[in-house]
Amino acid sequence: MKNTNSRLAYSCESGRNCPKCKKPITGCACRKSAAPPASGDGVVRVGRETKGRKGKGMTLITGVPLPTNELKKLAKELKQKCGTGGTLKDGVIEIQGDHRDALVEMLKARGWTVKRSGG
């Protein structure tokens, strides 16, 4: 007979699940089949933003025509060359600090059309 007084408080039976397909992260199909981001107008834009960061500057790189897994590798390489931290969010590479000049030169060396956006 099943104990009806018992309530399950925590279970690690399946681990973390993907919010889209509800499968375990290790077997998630939607992350592996993610399509590359739209290429837009073909211009990589490098700008600086402080909004929502308590006045701290962040360099944003948008419009890079690479699939997500290669974008992660590029973000890691750029962070290492700048000697700072950062992240990749929704196809936008965020580098801590103002490194626009250095990043524009690095991206131009890869053969992309690069513009500084903002002031």
N, C-alpha and C positions, 0 to 999 in steps of 0.2 A: 504494500500500500504506500502511496506517495505521501510524504509529509507536507501538509498544507500550511504549517506554521513557519516553514523556512522561506526566507526571501533572499534571493541572490543579490549581493551588494556589488560584487565586482567579478568579472570574468575575463581571463586573458586567452580564451579559447581560440579566437581567430586573429588576435593582434589588431593592428591599425588597419582600417578599411578606407578605400578610396571614396571620397564624397560623391563622385559622379556615378561610377558603376557598382559601388557597394561591395567590391571584391577586395581581398587582402592586397595591401600595397605591393607585395612581391609578385602577385599574379595579375596586377592591374593591366587591362588591355588598352584603356583609353589614354594612358600616359605614353605608352610606347608608340601608339599610332598617331600622335599629335602631328598635325600638318605644320609645315613651316609658316611663319608669320607672313602676312601680306607684304609685298615688296614696296608698296606705296609708290612714290615718285622716283625712287632710285637714289635719293640723296640721304647720306648719313648726317644727322644733326647732333652737334655737341653743344650743350647749354649748361647753365648753372641755375640752381634753384635752392631757395631756403624755406619755401612754404611748408609749414607743418613740422619743422625740424628745430624749433626754438632758436632760429637765427644761424644755425650751423649750415654752411654751404655744402652742396652736393652737386657733382657734375653728372649730368644725364646724357646718355647716348641712345638715340632713337633711330629707327629706320635701317638697321643693319640687316642685309638680306641673307640671313643664315637660319637654318633650322635650330630648334631649341637646344639640342645637345651640343652643337658646335658653338652656339652663342654662349653657353656656359664655359666652354674652354677659352673663348675669346675674353670673356669677363675675367676669368682667373688670370690670364696672361697680362691684361691691362692693369689689374690690381697689383700684380707683382712688379710691373715696370714702374708704376707710380709709387710703390712702397706704402700702400694704404689699403684700407678695407673697402668693402662695397658689397653689392648684391645684384641679382637679376630678378626683376619683377615684371611680369606680363610683357616680355620682349624688350624691356628697357633696362639697359645696364646703368647702375647707379654706382659712382665712385665717390668716396668721401673726400671732401676738400675741393679746391679749385685747381684742376689740372687740365683745363681746356686746351691750352697751347700744345702741351706735350701729347695729349690724346689725338688732336687733329693731325699732327705730324705722323703719329704711329698708324692711324687709320688711312691716311693718304698713301703711306708706304705699302699698304696692302692693295692699293689700286682702286679704292672707292672714291666717289665724289663726296667731299666732306665740307660742311658749312658750320660755322659758329652761329648758334642761335641765341637770341636774347641780347642783352646789352654788353 
